[in-house]
């Protein structure tokens, strides 16, 4: 599953890189939560939470319904 998540993040990455940011996969937990780390401009962006929930989580859950959510970590 981790490889599938990483492939999904690779599809999202260009969207973030356009704004000077990036995303790193951190962990897929036993309770089906994906943990990611936003990098670059995205790390401190006021819209980071909206990006996580509105873009990253939406896209990953559409492809992999077993994912329960996406959380950003420091």
N, CA, C, O and CB atoms as a CASP TS submission, in Angstrom:
PFRMAT TS
TARGET T0000
AUTHOR 0000-0000-0000
METHOD Language model
MODEL 1
PARENT N/A
ATOM      1  N   UNK     1       0.814  -1.190   0.000  1.00  0.00           N
ATOM      2  CA  UNK     1       0.000   0.000   0.000  1.00  0.00           C
ATOM      3  C   UNK     1       0.863   1.261   0.000  1.00  0.00           C
ATOM      4  O   UNK     1       0.522   2.255  -0.640  1.00  0.00           O
ATOM      5  CB  UNK     1      -0.929  -0.006   1.197  1.00  0.00           C
ATOM      6  N   UNK     2       1.990   1.212   0.727  1.00  0.00           N
ATOM      7  CA  UNK     2       2.857   2.388   0.777  1.00  0.00           C
ATOM      8  C   UNK     2       3.320   2.797  -0.616  1.00  0.00           C
ATOM      9  O   UNK     2       3.382   3.987  -0.923  1.00  0.00           O
ATOM     10  CB  UNK     2       4.064   2.117   1.670  1.00  0.00           C
ATOM     11  N   UNK     3       3.644   1.826  -1.456  1.00  0.00           N
ATOM     12  CA  UNK     3       4.090   2.152  -2.811  1.00  0.00           C
ATOM     13  C   UNK     3       2.973   2.824  -3.603  1.00  0.00           C
ATOM     14  O   UNK     3       3.230   3.771  -4.346  1.00  0.00           O
ATOM     15  CB  UNK     3       4.568   0.886  -3.539  1.00  0.00           C
ATOM     16  N   UNK     4       1.747   2.352  -3.458  1.00  0.00           N
ATOM     17  CA  UNK     4       0.609   2.963  -4.147  1.00  0.00           C
ATOM     18  C   UNK     4       0.408   4.402  -3.680  1.00  0.00           C
ATOM     19  O   UNK     4       0.128   5.287  -4.488  1.00  0.00           O
ATOM     20  CB  UNK     4      -0.673   2.141  -3.907  1.00  0.00           C
ATOM     21  N   UNK     5       0.551   4.630  -2.386  1.00  0.00           N
ATOM     22  CA  UNK     5       0.408   5.984  -1.846  1.00  0.00           C
ATOM     23  C   UNK     5       1.489   6.890  -2.414  1.00  0.00           C
ATOM     24  O   UNK     5       1.211   8.021  -2.813  1.00  0.00           O
ATOM     25  CB  UNK     5       0.475   5.970  -0.304  1.00  0.00           C
ATOM     26  N   UNK     6       2.722   6.394  -2.451  1.00  0.00           N
ATOM     27  CA  UNK     6       3.824   7.192  -3.004  1.00  0.00           C
ATOM     28  C   UNK     6       3.562   7.537  -4.468  1.00  0.00           C
ATOM     29  O   UNK     6       3.861   8.647  -4.906  1.00  0.00           O
ATOM     30  CB  UNK     6       5.161   6.434  -2.870  1.00  0.00           C
ATOM     31  N   UNK     7       3.008   6.595  -5.221  1.00  0.00           N
ATOM     32  CA  UNK     7       2.676   6.863  -6.622  1.00  0.00           C
ATOM     33  C   UNK     7       1.580   7.920  -6.719  1.00  0.00           C
ATOM     34  O   UNK     7       1.617   8.777  -7.602  1.00  0.00           O
ATOM     35  CB  UNK     7       2.233   5.568  -7.332  1.00  0.00           C
ATOM     36  N   UNK     8       0.607   7.862  -5.816  1.00  0.00           N
ATOM     37  CA  UNK     8      -0.436   8.881  -5.780  1.00  0.00           C
ATOM     38  C   UNK     8       0.137  10.249  -5.457  1.00  0.00           C
ATOM     39  O   UNK     8      -0.255  11.247  -6.060  1.00  0.00           O
ATOM     40  CB  UNK     8      -1.503   8.512  -4.762  1.00  0.00           C
ATOM     41  N   UNK     9       1.064  10.301  -4.509  1.00  0.00           N
ATOM     42  CA  UNK     9       1.697  11.570  -4.158  1.00  0.00           C
ATOM     43  C   UNK     9       2.516  12.115  -5.318  1.00  0.00           C
ATOM     44  O   UNK     9       2.616  13.329  -5.493  1.00  0.00           O
ATOM     45  CB  UNK     9       2.583  11.401  -2.927  1.00  0.00           C
ATOM     46  N   UNK    10       3.103  11.221  -6.114  1.00  0.00           N
ATOM     47  CA  UNK    10       3.853  11.662  -7.296  1.00  0.00           C
ATOM     48  C   UNK    10       2.953  12.391  -8.287  1.00  0.00           C
ATOM     49  O   UNK    10       3.417  13.276  -9.007  1.00  0.00           O
ATOM     50  CB  UNK    10       4.518  10.465  -7.982  1.00  0.00           C
ATOM     51  N   UNK    11       1.682  12.033  -8.332  1.00  0.00           N
ATOM     52  CA  UNK    11       0.741  12.715  -9.222  1.00  0.00           C
ATOM     53  C   UNK    11       0.378  14.098  -8.684  1.00  0.00           C
ATOM     54  O   UNK    11       0.090  15.008  -9.462  1.00  0.00           O
ATOM     55  CB  UNK    11      -0.528  11.871  -9.404  1.00  0.00           C
ATOM     56  N   UNK    12       0.388  14.259  -7.383  1.00  0.00           N
ATOM     57  CA  UNK    12       0.039  15.522  -6.736  1.00  0.00           C
ATOM     58  C   UNK    12       1.230  16.481  -6.711  1.00  0.00           C
ATOM     59  O   UNK    12       1.054  17.699  -6.744  1.00  0.00           O
ATOM     60  CB  UNK    12      -0.461  15.268  -5.311  1.00  0.00           C
ATOM     61  N   UNK    13       2.428  15.930  -6.654  1.00  0.00           N
ATOM     62  CA  UNK    13       3.659  16.707  -6.479  1.00  0.00           C
ATOM     63  C   UNK    13       3.795  17.893  -7.440  1.00  0.00           C
ATOM     64  O   UNK    13       4.152  18.979  -6.984  1.00  0.00           O
ATOM     65  CB  UNK    13       4.840  15.803  -6.651  1.00  0.00           C
ATOM     66  N   UNK    14       3.531  17.746  -8.743  1.00  0.00           N
ATOM     67  CA  UNK    14       3.695  18.903  -9.645  1.00  0.00           C
ATOM     68  C   UNK    14       2.817  20.097  -9.254  1.00  0.00           C
ATOM     69  O   UNK    14       3.233  21.245  -9.414  1.00  0.00           O
ATOM     70  CB  UNK    14       3.372  18.490 -11.074  1.00  0.00           C
ATOM     71  N   UNK    15       1.623  19.843  -8.750  1.00  0.00           N
ATOM     72  CA  UNK    15       0.728  20.903  -8.283  1.00  0.00           C
ATOM     73  C   UNK    15       1.398  21.704  -7.163  1.00  0.00           C
ATOM     74  O   UNK    15       1.326  22.933  -7.148  1.00  0.00           O
ATOM     75  CB  UNK    15      -0.616  20.306  -7.794  1.00  0.00           C
ATOM     76  N   UNK    16       2.039  21.015  -6.236  1.00  0.00           N
ATOM     77  CA  UNK    16       2.705  21.676  -5.119  1.00  0.00           C
ATOM     78  C   UNK    16       3.990  22.364  -5.554  1.00  0.00           C
ATOM     79  O   UNK    16       4.315  23.446  -5.065  1.00  0.00           O
ATOM     80  CB  UNK    16       3.004  20.675  -4.023  1.00  0.00           C
ATOM     81  N   UNK    17       4.718  21.741  -6.468  1.00  0.00           N
ATOM     82  CA  UNK    17       5.987  22.301  -6.918  1.00  0.00           C
ATOM     83  C   UNK    17       5.802  23.606  -7.687  1.00  0.00           C
ATOM     84  O   UNK    17       6.705  24.442  -7.711  1.00  0.00           O
ATOM     85  CB  UNK    17       6.717  21.297  -7.783  1.00  0.00           C
ATOM     86  N   UNK    18       4.653  23.786  -8.309  1.00  0.00           N
ATOM     87  CA  UNK    18       4.386  25.052  -9.008  1.00  0.00           C
ATOM     88  C   UNK    18       4.413  26.232  -8.045  1.00  0.00           C
ATOM     89  O   UNK    18       4.735  27.353  -8.436  1.00  0.00           O
ATOM     90  CB  UNK    18       3.030  24.995  -9.723  1.00  0.00           C
ATOM     91  N   UNK    19       4.074  25.975  -6.786  1.00  0.00           N
ATOM     92  CA  UNK    19       4.058  27.031  -5.776  1.00  0.00           C
ATOM     93  C   UNK    19       5.298  26.997  -4.882  1.00  0.00           C
ATOM     94  O   UNK    19       5.325  27.636  -3.830  1.00  0.00           O
ATOM     95  CB  UNK    19       2.808  26.913  -4.923  1.00  0.00           C
ATOM     96  N   UNK    20       6.316  26.258  -5.297  1.00  0.00           N
ATOM     97  CA  UNK    20       7.559  26.208  -4.536  1.00  0.00           C
ATOM     98  C   UNK    20       7.536  25.248  -3.363  1.00  0.00           C
ATOM     99  O   UNK    20       8.348  25.366  -2.445  1.00  0.00           O
ATOM    100  CB  UNK    20       7.887  27.561  -4.042  1.00  0.00           C
ATOM    101  N   UNK    21       6.614  24.300  -3.384  1.00  0.00           N
ATOM    102  CA  UNK    21       6.510  23.342  -2.289  1.00  0.00           C
ATOM    103  C   UNK    21       6.755  21.923  -2.746  1.00  0.00           C
ATOM    104  O   UNK    21       7.110  21.674  -3.898  1.00  0.00           O
ATOM    105  CB  UNK    21       5.157  23.437  -1.644  1.00  0.00           C
ATOM    106  N   UNK    22       6.563  21.005  -1.833  1.00  0.00           N
ATOM    107  CA  UNK    22       6.694  19.583  -2.138  1.00  0.00           C
ATOM    108  C   UNK    22       5.997  18.803  -1.023  1.00  0.00           C
ATOM    109  O   UNK    22       5.525  19.379  -0.043  1.00  0.00           O
ATOM    110  CB  UNK    22       8.209  19.158  -2.277  1.00  0.00           C
ATOM    111  N   UNK    23       5.945  17.494  -1.194  1.00  0.00           N
ATOM    112  CA  UNK    23       5.303  16.635  -0.204  1.00  0.00           C
ATOM    113  C   UNK    23       6.134  15.373  -0.041  1.00  0.00           C
ATOM    114  O   UNK    23       6.665  14.833  -1.012  1.00  0.00           O
ATOM    115  CB  UNK    23       3.841  16.290  -0.618  1.00  0.00           C
ATOM    116  N   UNK    24       6.238  14.912   1.190  1.00  0.00           N
ATOM    117  CA  UNK    24       7.009  13.709   1.509  1.00  0.00           C
ATOM    118  C   UNK    24       6.103  12.721   2.238  1.00  0.00           C
ATOM    119  O   UNK    24       5.406  13.093   3.182  1.00  0.00           O
ATOM    120  CB  UNK    24       8.264  14.054   2.373  1.00  0.00           C
ATOM    121  N   UNK    25       6.115  11.476   1.804  1.00  0.00           N
ATOM    122  CA  UNK    25       5.399  10.409   2.507  1.00  0.00           C
ATOM    123  C   UNK    25       6.154  10.097   3.791  1.00  0.00           C
ATOM    124  O   UNK    25       7.375   9.940   3.771  1.00  0.00           O
ATOM    125  CB  UNK    25       5.255   9.127   1.612  1.00  0.00           C
ATOM    126  N   UNK    26       5.438  10.007   4.904  1.00  0.00           N
ATOM    127  CA  UNK    26       6.060   9.693   6.189  1.00  0.00           C
ATOM    128  C   UNK    26       5.657   8.304   6.662  1.00  0.00           C
ATOM    129  O   UNK    26       6.513   7.497   7.025  1.00  0.00           O
ATOM    130  CB  UNK    26       5.677  10.739   7.241  1.00  0.00           C
ATOM    131  N   UNK    27       4.335   8.018   6.657  1.00  0.00           N
ATOM    132  CA  UNK    27       3.879   6.762   7.256  1.00  0.00           C
ATOM    133  C   UNK    27       2.450   6.452   6.820  1.00  0.00           C
ATOM    134  O   UNK    27       1.652   7.353   6.560  1.00  0.00           O
ATOM    135  CB  UNK    27       3.966   6.830   8.796  1.00  0.00           C
ATOM    136  N   UNK    28       2.148   5.154   6.747  1.00  0.00           N
ATOM    137  CA  UNK    28       0.770   4.688   6.591  1.00  0.00           C
ATOM    138  C   UNK    28       0.472   3.878   7.839  1.00  0.00           C
ATOM    139  O   UNK    28       1.046   2.808   8.037  1.00  0.00           O
ATOM    140  CB  UNK    28       0.561   3.831   5.257  1.00  0.00           C
ATOM    141  N   UNK    29      -0.416   4.378   8.679  1.00  0.00           N
ATOM    142  CA  UNK    29      -0.642   3.781   9.995  1.00  0.00           C
ATOM    143  C   UNK    29      -1.561   2.562   9.925  1.00  0.00           C
ATOM    144  O   UNK    29      -2.211   2.310   8.911  1.00  0.00           O
ATOM    145  CB  UNK    29      -1.233   4.814  10.939  1.00  0.00           C
ATOM    146  N   UNK    30      -1.597   1.816  11.024  1.00  0.00           N
ATOM    147  CA  UNK    30      -2.457   0.635  11.125  1.00  0.00           C
ATOM    148  C   UNK    30      -3.938   0.990  11.037  1.00  0.00           C
ATOM    149  O   UNK    30      -4.761   0.156  10.659  1.00  0.00           O
ATOM    150  CB  UNK    30      -2.185  -0.095  12.427  1.00  0.00           C
ATOM    151  N   UNK    31      -4.275   2.235  11.389  1.00  0.00           N
ATOM    152  CA  UNK    31      -5.672   2.658  11.287  1.00  0.00           C
ATOM    153  C   UNK    31      -5.959   3.405   9.982  1.00  0.00           C
ATOM    154  O   UNK    31      -6.899   4.196   9.898  1.00  0.00           O
ATOM    155  CB  UNK    31      -6.034   3.540  12.473  1.00  0.00           C
ATOM    156  N   UNK    32      -5.129   3.139   8.964  1.00  0.00           N
ATOM    157  CA  UNK    32      -5.337   3.611   7.588  1.00  0.00           C
ATOM    158  C   UNK    32      -5.272   5.126   7.437  1.00  0.00           C
ATOM    159  O   UNK    32      -6.020   5.711   6.653  1.00  0.00           O
ATOM    160  CB  UNK    32      -6.664   3.131   7.090  1.00  0.00           C
ATOM    161  N   UNK    33      -4.381   5.754   8.185  1.00  0.00           N
ATOM    162  CA  UNK    33      -4.132   7.184   8.065  1.00  0.00           C
ATOM    163  C   UNK    33      -2.788   7.369   7.363  1.00  0.00           C
ATOM    164  O   UNK    33      -1.789   6.751   7.730  1.00  0.00           O
ATOM    165  CB  UNK    33      -4.146   7.888   9.469  1.00  0.00           C
ATOM    166  N   UNK    34      -2.783   8.229   6.350  1.00  0.00           N
ATOM    167  CA  UNK    34      -1.548   8.565   5.644  1.00  0.00           C
ATOM    168  C   UNK    34      -0.963   9.804   6.308  1.00  0.00           C
ATOM    169  O   UNK    34      -1.651  10.812   6.471  1.00  0.00           O
ATOM    170  CB  UNK    34      -1.801   8.804   4.107  1.00  0.00           C
ATOM    171  N   UNK    35       0.305   9.726   6.688  1.00  0.00           N
ATOM    172  CA  UNK    35       0.984  10.882   7.274  1.00  0.00           C
ATOM    173  C   UNK    35       2.002  11.393   6.265  1.00  0.00           C
ATOM    174  O   UNK    35       2.809  10.637   5.722  1.00  0.00           O
ATOM    175  CB  UNK    35       1.674  10.514   8.637  1.00  0.00           C
ATOM    176  N   UNK    36       1.937  12.697   6.031  1.00  0.00           N
ATOM    177  CA  UNK    36       2.814  13.335   5.058  1.00  0.00           C
ATOM    178  C   UNK    36       3.455  14.562   5.690  1.00  0.00           C
ATOM    179  O   UNK    36       2.990  15.074   6.708  1.00  0.00           O
ATOM    180  CB  UNK    36       2.033  13.720   3.774  1.00  0.00           C
ATOM    181  N   UNK    37       4.529  15.018   5.066  1.00  0.00           N
ATOM    182  CA  UNK    37       5.197  16.240   5.495  1.00  0.00           C
ATOM    183  C   UNK    37       5.235  17.184   4.298  1.00  0.00           C
ATOM    184  O   UNK    37       5.766  16.844   3.240  1.00  0.00           O
ATOM    185  CB  UNK    37       6.644  15.948   6.046  1.00  0.00           C
ATOM    186  N   UNK    38       4.665  18.370   4.478  1.00  0.00           N
ATOM    187  CA  UNK    38       4.751  19.387   3.439  1.00  0.00           C
ATOM    188  C   UNK    38       6.105  20.067   3.559  1.00  0.00           C
ATOM    189  O   UNK    38       6.611  20.279   4.661  1.00  0.00           O
ATOM    190  CB  UNK    38       3.586  20.424   3.553  1.00  0.00           C
ATOM    191  N   UNK    39       6.685  20.405   2.412  1.00  0.00           N
ATOM    192  CA  UNK    39       8.020  20.984   2.396  1.00  0.00           C
ATOM    193  C   UNK    39       8.024  22.267   1.581  1.00  0.00           C
ATOM    194  O   UNK    39       7.076  22.566   0.855  1.00  0.00           O
ATOM    195  CB  UNK    39       9.039  19.985   1.830  1.00  0.00           C
ATOM    196  N   UNK    40       9.115  23.024   1.716  1.00  0.00           N
ATOM    197  CA  UNK    40       9.260  24.260   0.955  1.00  0.00           C
ATOM    198  C   UNK    40       8.209  25.278   1.365  1.00  0.00           C
ATOM    199  O   UNK    40       7.861  25.386   2.541  1.00  0.00           O
ATOM    200  CB  UNK    40       9.163  23.981  -0.541  1.00  0.00           C
ATOM    201  N   UNK    41       7.708  26.018   0.395  1.00  0.00           N
ATOM    202  CA  UNK    41       6.709  27.050   0.671  1.00  0.00           C
ATOM    203  C   UNK    41       5.432  26.467   1.259  1.00  0.00           C
ATOM    204  O   UNK    41       4.722  27.158   1.991  1.00  0.00           O
ATOM    205  CB  UNK    41       6.384  27.813  -0.597  1.00  0.00           C
ATOM    206  N   UNK    42       5.131  25.227   0.959  1.00  0.00           N
ATOM    207  CA  UNK    42       3.900  24.609   1.467  1.00  0.00           C
ATOM    208  C   UNK    42       3.958  24.378   2.976  1.00  0.00           C
ATOM    209  O   UNK    42       2.919  24.341   3.635  1.00  0.00           O
ATOM    210  CB  UNK    42       3.645  23.283   0.753  1.00  0.00           C
ATOM    211  N   UNK    43       5.153  24.224   3.525  1.00  0.00           N
ATOM    212  CA  UNK    43       5.294  23.904   4.946  1.00  0.00           C
ATOM    213  C   UNK    43       4.698  24.980   5.842  1.00  0.00           C
ATOM    214  O   UNK    43       4.077  24.657   6.855  1.00  0.00           O
ATOM    215  CB  UNK    43       6.756  23.707   5.290  1.00  0.00           C
ATOM    216  N   UNK    44       4.870  26.230   5.499  1.00  0.00           N
ATOM    217  CA  UNK    44       4.365  27.300   6.346  1.00  0.00           C
ATOM    218  C   UNK    44       3.186  28.041   5.751  1.00  0.00           C
ATOM    219  O   UNK    44       2.791  29.090   6.259  1.00  0.00           O
ATOM    220  CB  UNK    44       5.452  28.263   6.633  1.00  0.00           C
ATOM    221  N   UNK    45       2.634  27.520   4.706  1.00  0.00           N
ATOM    222  CA  UNK    45       1.554  28.195   3.987  1.00  0.00           C
ATOM    223  C   UNK    45       0.268  28.200   4.808  1.00  0.00           C
ATOM    224  O   UNK    45      -0.088  27.184   5.405  1.00  0.00           O
ATOM    225  CB  UNK    45       1.312  27.520   2.631  1.00  0.00           C
ATOM    226  N   UNK    46      -0.436  29.338   4.843  1.00  0.00           N
ATOM    227  CA  UNK    46      -1.714  29.384   5.554  1.00  0.00           C
ATOM    228  C   UNK    46      -2.752  28.412   4.972  1.00  0.00           C
ATOM    229  O   UNK    46      -3.674  28.000   5.678  1.00  0.00           O
ATOM    230  CB  UNK    46      -2.266  30.798   5.521  1.00  0.00           C
ATOM    231  N   UNK    47      -2.611  28.052   3.716  1.00  0.00           N
ATOM    232  CA  UNK    47      -3.558  27.136   3.083  1.00  0.00           C
ATOM    233  C   UNK    47      -3.136  25.681   3.140  1.00  0.00           C
ATOM    234  O   UNK    47      -3.712  24.848   2.441  1.00  0.00           O
ATOM    235  CB  UNK    47      -3.758  27.527   1.665  1.00  0.00           C
ATOM    236  N   UNK    48      -2.139  25.355   3.959  1.00  0.00           N
ATOM    237  CA  UNK    48      -1.613  23.988   4.000  1.00  0.00           C
ATOM    238  C   UNK    48      -2.682  22.969   4.376  1.00  0.00           C
ATOM    239  O   UNK    48      -2.770  21.910   3.754  1.00  0.00           O
ATOM    240  CB  UNK    48      -0.461  23.903   4.984  1.00  0.00           C
ATOM    241  N   UNK    49      -3.489  23.272   5.378  1.00  0.00           N
ATOM    242  CA  UNK    49      -4.521  22.323   5.807  1.00  0.00           C
ATOM    243  C   UNK    49      -5.548  22.112   4.704  1.00  0.00           C
ATOM    244  O   UNK    49      -6.031  20.997   4.506  1.00  0.00           O
ATOM    245  CB  UNK    49      -5.215  22.819   7.089  1.00  0.00           C
ATOM    246  N   UNK    50      -5.882  23.178   3.986  1.00  0.00           N
ATOM    247  CA  UNK    50      -6.818  23.054   2.874  1.00  0.00           C
ATOM    248  C   UNK    50      -6.212  22.187   1.764  1.00  0.00           C
ATOM    249  O   UNK    50      -6.912  21.396   1.132  1.00  0.00           O
ATOM    250  CB  UNK    50      -7.197  24.451   2.327  1.00  0.00           C
ATOM    251  N   UNK    51      -4.915  22.342   1.537  1.00  0.00           N
ATOM    252  CA  UNK    51      -4.230  21.522   0.534  1.00  0.00           C
ATOM    253  C   UNK    51      -4.270  20.054   0.939  1.00  0.00           C
ATOM    254  O   UNK    51      -4.542  19.186   0.110  1.00  0.00           O
ATOM    255  CB  UNK    51      -2.769  21.987   0.350  1.00  0.00           C
ATOM    256  N   UNK    52      -4.000  19.774   2.211  1.00  0.00           N
ATOM    257  CA  UNK    52      -4.008  18.387   2.692  1.00  0.00           C
ATOM    258  C   UNK    52      -5.392  17.768   2.527  1.00  0.00           C
ATOM    259  O   UNK    52      -5.519  16.688   1.950  1.00  0.00           O
ATOM    260  CB  UNK    52      -3.571  18.322   4.169  1.00  0.00           C
ATOM    261  N   UNK    53      -6.416  18.428   3.020  1.00  0.00           N
ATOM    262  CA  UNK    53      -7.772  17.859   3.001  1.00  0.00           C
ATOM    263  C   UNK    53      -8.432  17.970   1.632  1.00  0.00           C
ATOM    264  O   UNK    53      -9.078  17.026   1.178  1.00  0.00           O
ATOM    265  CB  UNK    53      -8.641  18.550   4.038  1.00  0.00           C
ATOM    266  N   UNK    54      -8.277  19.109   0.974  1.00  0.00           N
ATOM    267  CA  UNK    54      -9.002  19.355  -0.268  1.00  0.00           C
ATOM    268  C   UNK    54      -8.355  18.781  -1.505  1.00  0.00           C
ATOM    269  O   UNK    54      -9.024  18.564  -2.515  1.00  0.00           O
ATOM    270  CB  UNK    54      -9.171  20.795  -0.454  1.00  0.00           C
ATOM    271  N   UNK    55      -7.060  18.533  -1.437  1.00  0.00           N
ATOM    272  CA  UNK    55      -6.357  18.018  -2.618  1.00  0.00           C
ATOM    273  C   UNK    55      -5.785  16.631  -2.335  1.00  0.00           C
ATOM    274  O   UNK    55      -6.195  15.646  -2.950  1.00  0.00           O
ATOM    275  CB  UNK    55      -5.226  18.986  -3.047  1.00  0.00           C
ATOM    276  N   UNK    56      -4.843  16.560  -1.405  1.00  0.00           N
ATOM    277  CA  UNK    56      -4.122  15.307  -1.164  1.00  0.00           C
ATOM    278  C   UNK    56      -5.072  14.204  -0.696  1.00  0.00           C
ATOM    279  O   UNK    56      -5.101  13.121  -1.282  1.00  0.00           O
ATOM    280  CB  UNK    56      -3.013  15.523  -0.122  1.00  0.00           C
ATOM    281  N   UNK    57      -5.844  14.473   0.350  1.00  0.00           N
ATOM    282  CA  UNK    57      -6.747  13.442   0.870  1.00  0.00           C
ATOM    283  C   UNK    57      -7.808  13.063  -0.158  1.00  0.00           C
ATOM    284  O   UNK    57      -8.106  11.883  -0.339  1.00  0.00           O
ATOM    285  CB  UNK    57      -7.418  13.924   2.160  1.00  0.00           C
ATOM    286  N   UNK    58      -8.366  14.042  -0.817  1.00  0.00           N
ATOM    287  CA  UNK    58      -9.417  13.773  -1.807  1.00  0.00           C
ATOM    288  C   UNK    58      -8.911  12.847  -2.913  1.00  0.00           C
ATOM    289  O   UNK    58      -9.575  11.872  -3.265  1.00  0.00           O
ATOM    290  CB  UNK    58      -9.927  15.089  -2.417  1.00  0.00           C
ATOM    291  N   UNK    59      -7.748  13.153  -3.453  1.00  0.00           N
ATOM    292  CA  UNK    59      -7.202  12.355  -4.554  1.00  0.00           C
ATOM    293  C   UNK    59      -6.831  10.950  -4.078  1.00  0.00           C
ATOM    294  O   UNK    59      -7.154   9.968  -4.747  1.00  0.00           O
ATOM    295  CB  UNK    59      -5.968  13.052  -5.163  1.00  0.00           C
ATOM    296  N   UNK    60      -6.161  10.845  -2.934  1.00  0.00           N
ATOM    297  CA  UNK    60      -5.762   9.522  -2.445  1.00  0.00           C
ATOM    298  C   UNK    60      -6.975   8.663  -2.092  1.00  0.00           C
ATOM    299  O   UNK    60      -6.988   7.468  -2.389  1.00  0.00           O
ATOM    300  CB  UNK    60      -4.853   9.662  -1.224  1.00  0.00           C
ATOM    301  N   UNK    61      -7.987   9.251  -1.467  1.00  0.00           N
ATOM    302  CA  UNK    61      -9.163   8.464  -1.073  1.00  0.00           C
ATOM    303  C   UNK    61     -10.000   8.052  -2.277  1.00  0.00           C
ATOM    304  O   UNK    61     -10.650   7.007  -2.245  1.00  0.00           O
ATOM    305  CB  UNK    61     -10.025   9.257  -0.098  1.00  0.00           C
ATOM    306  N   UNK    62      -9.994   8.857  -3.340  1.00  0.00           N
ATOM    307  CA  UNK    62     -10.706   8.453  -4.554  1.00  0.00           C
ATOM    308  C   UNK    62     -10.055   7.217  -5.160  1.00  0.00           C
ATOM    309  O   UNK    62     -10.746   6.330  -5.661  1.00  0.00           O
ATOM    310  CB  UNK    62     -10.731   9.604  -5.582  1.00  0.00           C
ATOM    311  N   UNK    63      -8.732   7.159  -5.116  1.00  0.00           N
ATOM    312  CA  UNK    63      -8.006   6.019  -5.683  1.00  0.00           C
ATOM    313  C   UNK    63      -7.979   4.823  -4.737  1.00  0.00           C
ATOM    314  O   UNK    63      -8.021   3.675  -5.179  1.00  0.00           O
ATOM    315  CB  UNK    63      -6.586   6.427  -6.028  1.00  0.00           C
ATOM    316  N   UNK    64      -7.909   5.095  -3.440  1.00  0.00           N
ATOM    317  CA  UNK    64      -7.769   4.037  -2.439  1.00  0.00           C
ATOM    318  C   UNK    64      -8.766   4.289  -1.305  1.00  0.00           C
ATOM    319  O   UNK    64      -8.412   4.907  -0.301  1.00  0.00           O
ATOM    320  CB  UNK    64      -6.304   3.973  -1.890  1.00  0.00           C
ATOM    321  N   UNK    65     -10.005   3.819  -1.454  1.00  0.00           N
ATOM    322  CA  UNK    65     -11.068   4.108  -0.482  1.00  0.00           C
ATOM    323  C   UNK    65     -10.775   3.618   0.938  1.00  0.00           C
ATOM    324  O   UNK    65     -11.390   4.092   1.893  1.00  0.00           O
ATOM    325  CB  UNK    65     -12.347   3.492  -0.952  1.00  0.00           C
ATOM    326  N   UNK    66      -9.849   2.681   1.085  1.00  0.00           N
ATOM    327  CA  UNK    66      -9.536   2.179   2.420  1.00  0.00           C
ATOM    328  C   UNK    66      -8.805   3.214   3.277  1.00  0.00           C
ATOM    329  O   UNK    66      -8.761   3.088   4.501  1.00  0.00           O
ATOM    330  CB  UNK    66      -8.699   0.921   2.311  1.00  0.00           C
ATOM    331  N   UNK    67      -8.233   4.232   2.638  1.00  0.00           N
ATOM    332  CA  UNK    67      -7.574   5.299   3.380  1.00  0.00           C
ATOM    333  C   UNK    67      -8.636   6.084   4.149  1.00  0.00           C
ATOM    334  O   UNK    67      -9.631   6.528   3.577  1.00  0.00           O
ATOM    335  CB  UNK    67      -6.765   6.234   2.424  1.00  0.00           C
ATOM    336  N   UNK    68      -8.411   6.247   5.442  1.00  0.00           N
ATOM    337  CA  UNK    68      -9.370   6.947   6.305  1.00  0.00           C
ATOM    338  C   UNK    68      -9.105   8.444   6.396  1.00  0.00           C
ATOM    339  O   UNK    68      -9.998   9.210   6.757  1.00  0.00           O
ATOM    340  CB  UNK    68      -9.341   6.352   7.690  1.00  0.00           C
ATOM    341  N   UNK    69      -7.893   8.863   6.074  1.00  0.00           N
ATOM    342  CA  UNK    69      -7.578  10.284   6.145  1.00  0.00           C
ATOM    343  C   UNK    69      -6.109  10.533   5.868  1.00  0.00           C
ATOM    344  O   UNK    69      -5.305   9.606   5.773  1.00  0.00           O
ATOM    345  CB  UNK    69      -7.953  10.844   7.505  1.00  0.00           C
ATOM    346  N   UNK    70      -5.780  11.811   5.741  1.00  0.00           N
ATOM    347  CA  UNK    70      -4.402  12.244   5.530  1.00  0.00           C
ATOM    348  C   UNK    70      -4.107  13.320   6.566  1.00  0.00           C
ATOM    349  O   UNK    70      -4.909  14.231   6.774  1.00  0.00           O
ATOM    350  CB  UNK    70      -4.173  12.776   4.060  1.00  0.00           C
ATOM    351  N   UNK    71      -2.956  13.208   7.210  1.00  0.00           N
ATOM    352  CA  UNK    71      -2.545  14.178   8.221  1.00  0.00           C
ATOM    353  C   UNK    71      -1.146  14.673   7.908  1.00  0.00           C
ATOM    354  O   UNK    71      -0.289  13.918   7.449  1.00  0.00           O
ATOM    355  CB  UNK    71      -2.600  13.562   9.635  1.00  0.00           C
ATOM    356  N   UNK    72      -0.929  15.956   8.165  1.00  0.00           N
ATOM    357  CA  UNK    72       0.402  16.539   8.019  1.00  0.00           C
ATOM    358  C   UNK    72       1.137  16.425   9.346  1.00  0.00           C
ATOM    359  O   UNK    72       0.551  16.623  10.410  1.00  0.00           O
ATOM    360  CB  UNK    72       0.319  18.023   7.555  1.00  0.00           C
ATOM    361  N   UNK    73       2.412  16.108   9.276  1.00  0.00           N
ATOM    362  CA  UNK    73       3.276  16.073  10.456  1.00  0.00           C
ATOM    363  C   UNK    73       4.436  17.030  10.224  1.00  0.00           C
ATOM    364  O   UNK    73       4.728  17.422   9.094  1.00  0.00           O
ATOM    365  CB  UNK    73       3.792  14.622  10.746  1.00  0.00           C
ATOM    366  N   UNK    74       5.081  17.392  11.312  1.00  0.00           N
ATOM    367  CA  UNK    74       6.229  18.310  11.218  1.00  0.00           C
ATOM    368  C   UNK    74       7.496  17.558  10.912  1.00  0.00           C
ATOM    369  O   UNK    74       8.561  18.164  10.797  1.00  0.00           O
ATOM    370  CB  UNK    74       6.401  19.101  12.511  1.00  0.00           C
TER
END
